[in-house]
């Protein structure tokens, strides 16, 4: 029994170690700056098959294949999807029509 508990504890600690920690940015960091940082950390933009299409001339998402959706009204929020070098999937939420800033970073899969 003791061996089983020790094996289970080792397995759980190994799984936690292998999980990806979310990157952090100060609130309202310009998305362009956060994007450069993510690329520098080895993250890759992810294009989801059901992503919204960016409207021509929309500076919040134009040229960003990782854009999953952008609101047309209100705070102008957008959602961007990234994959880490260890296969974690994260969401970056931005707010703002001009110079959108990072408002949240969330795990979508394989994070801690």
C-alpha positions, 0 to 999 in steps of 0.5 A: 500500500505504501509503495502504491501511495509513493508511486501515485505521489511521484506520478502526480508531482511529475504531471504538475512539473510537466504542466505549462505555467501561464506567461504573465504581462502587466495589465494593459500591455500593448498586444503587439508587445505581448505578441513579440514576447510570446514569439520570443518564448517559443509560442506559436499562433494558432488558427482555429477552424471556426475563428471569426474573420478579421474585417479589413482595416481592423487594427485589433486583428489584422495580420494576426492569424491567432485571432479567434474572435473580436467584438464589434461593440462595447469594449472591443474585446478580442480573443487570441489563441497560442500554443506553447513549446510544451503544447499548452494552449492559452487564450489572450484577451485584449480590450480596446479599439485603438492599441488593444491591451492585454486584459487577461491570460487564460489556460485553454489546455495543458496549463497549470 
